[in-house]
Amino acid sequence: MFQAASRAMSQVFEPPFRAIFWKLLGFTLGVLLVIWIALQGLVANFVELPYGWMDTALSVLTGIGAIFVLGFLIAPISALFAGFFQDEIAGIVETRDYPGDGPGTALPLAQSVGQTIKFTGVVVLGNLFALLLLLVPGVNLIAFFLVNGYLLGREFFEFAAMRFMPPAEAKAFRKARGGTVFLGGLVIAALLAVPILNLITPIFATIFMMHLFKRLAARQFGGSGT
């Protein structure tokens, strides 16, 4: 598993994936900028204070608050856009690393959109839950990794598996390898917890889980798994 993680990390910034990263970064920053402008506009247009110093103080506080809000939104927004590139990322991995295996099948559009929305929701809920537990000393960090490790491992692994088998079989295969998938999810959660690096999390996670799925599938069904 750790060999697959190391391999995925080394590939993230290779040219084909780097091009996807720049697209992802551009979309994410564009949305964050729009949200920032909207927040500033709401305060400027709907809040009137009698003194200039109050306006200044409110502007500063709004800016600080916006930073925290935008920091929280980085992961789900990047996850949302990354969902539209997942099949492309998976296809590159298959072509470059597993040319001897049959290519996977991209998810149908409706299912792909559904998976993207579902995954984005998983990221939002996982981070909200962890954020609420920040008030509980000694539990918050553990909860963050447990929740995100399970959810992220599940979603990314099942995505990889569904390129080669029906959803029900992909889910059953993931459950049969639940411990390994969960450990893989913890690796993804660790990257998600690092500011800035969390921008590459969806790309890394897709590559990583493709490698992990290929290795596990090779053991059970045969294949290259290299």
N, C-alpha and C positions, 0 to 999 in steps of 0.2 A: 504493500500500500504506500509506504513512504517513498519507494522508488518511483511509483506512479506520480506522487505529489511533486517530487523533485523534478521529474521529467516535465510535468505540466508547467511548473514555475519557470523552467528554462525556456519553454516554448512561447510563453505569453507575449514576449516582446520581439519575437521573430516577425519578419515582414508581413506575412499574411494576417497574423493576429494583431499586429501593431496597427495595421490599417483599420481594423474593426475597432480597436481601442480608441483611436482618434475620432472616429465617427461617434462612438458611444460617449466620449468625453465632451464633444461638441454639443450633442443633444442634451446631455445632462446639465452642462453649464448654461446652455440657453434657457432651459426651463427654470433653473435656479435664479437666473438673472430676472426673468419675468416675474417670479414670485417675490423677489427682493423689491423690485420696482412697485409691484402691487401693494405690498405691505407698507412701503414708505408713502405711497399715494393715499392709502386708506387713512393713515394717521394724519397726513397733511390736510386732507379734505374734510374729515369728519370730526377732528378733535380741535377745539378752539380753546386756548388758554389766555388768561388776562395779561400775563407778563412774558416778556421775551425770554427771560432766563428759564421759565418753565417749558417754553417751546424747545429750547436748546437741550434741556435735561431730558425731555420726552424723546427728542430725536436720537440722543445718545443711547437711551435705554431701549428704544425701538431697534436701533442698529445692533445692539448686543443681543437682544432677544431674537432678532432675525438670524443672527449667526448660529445660534443654537438650533433654531428651527430648520435652517438650511442644512446644518450639519447632520441632523437627524434624517432629512429627506434625501441625502446623497445616495444612501444604499438602496432605498426603494425605487428612486427615479432611475438610477443606473440599471437596476434589475429589470425595470419595465422595458427600457429600450434594449437591453441585452437579450431579452426574450425573443426579439425579432431577428436576432443574429445567431441564435443558438444552432439552428440547423446548418447554417453556413460554417460555423466553428466546428461542429461535429463532422461535417463533410471533409473539411481540411484535415482533421486528425485521421480520419479513416483513409484518405488518399495517401497521406504522407507516411503514416506509421503502420497501417494494416492493408497494404495493397493486395495481399494475397487473399484477404477475406472478401466476402461479398459486401457491397456497399449497403449502408443502412437506408431506410426509407424515411424521407422527411414527413413530419406530421401533417395531416390535412390542415388547411388554413383555419377552419373553425376550431379544430382541436388545438392548434398551435396558439391561437389567440386566447383560448380558454386556459391553456397551460401558463401563458405569460401572465394573465390576470391573476390566476391562482398563485403562481410563484411570487408575484409582487405583493399580494395580500399576505402570504406567509412571512415575507421579510418584514412587512409593516407590523403585523401582529407580534412576531417574535421580538422585534426591537421595542415595541410599546410595552410588552410584558416585562422585558428586561429593564426598561426605563423606569417603570413603576416600582420595580424591586430595588432600585438604587437607594430607596429609603430604608431598606432592610440590610444593615451591616452584616457582612460575612456571607450573605445569600446571593446578592446581586450578580457578582461575577460568575459564580457557579451556575446560577439560573440562566444567565446569558449564553453560556457555552452549552448547557444541556438542551435548552429550548432550540437555539439556532442550530446546534449540532444535529439534532434529530430532524428538524424541519428541512434544513438545507441539504443534508445527506439524502433524505427521502426524495425530495423534488428533483435534484440534479441526477441522481442515480436512475430514477424511474424514467426521466427524459431520455437518458442514454439507452436504457433497456428498450423503451418503446420504439426505437428506430429499428429494432430487430425482432420484436415480438409483440403480440397484442397487449393492451393495457393490463388485463387481468393477469396474464402470465408475467408481465414486467413487475407488477406489484408482488406477486407470489415469489418471484426470484429475489426481489429486494428483501422481503421478509425472511427468506431462507438464509440470507447473508446479512442479517440485520446488524450484528455486532461490527462487522467490517465496514458496512455502510455508515453506521453511526460514528465510528472512529474517523472515517473520511469526512463526515459532516463537521466533526470537531476541528479538523484541519482547516476547512473552509471558514468556520466561525472565527477561528483565530485570525485569519486574514481579514475578515469583515470587521474585526474589532480595532484594526489599525487604521487611523485616519490617513487619507490619501490613497493608501494601498487598497482600501475597500472599493475604490473605483474599478480595480481590475478583478475584483472577486468573481463576478459572473463569468468572465472569460476564463479565468483560472479554473473555476469550479466545473465548467462544462468540459474543458480539456481533461482535467483530473478525473472526473467521473467516467468519461469515455475510456480512458486508460484502465481505470479500475474495473469497469464493466467488462472490457475486453479480456482482462486477466482472469476474472472470475468465470466468465463464460467459457474461456478456453479450457479451464480446469474441469468444468462440468460437461460441456458439449463438444470439446475439441475445437481446434482453430489455432491461429498463430499466437495471439496474445502477447506479441512482442512489443 
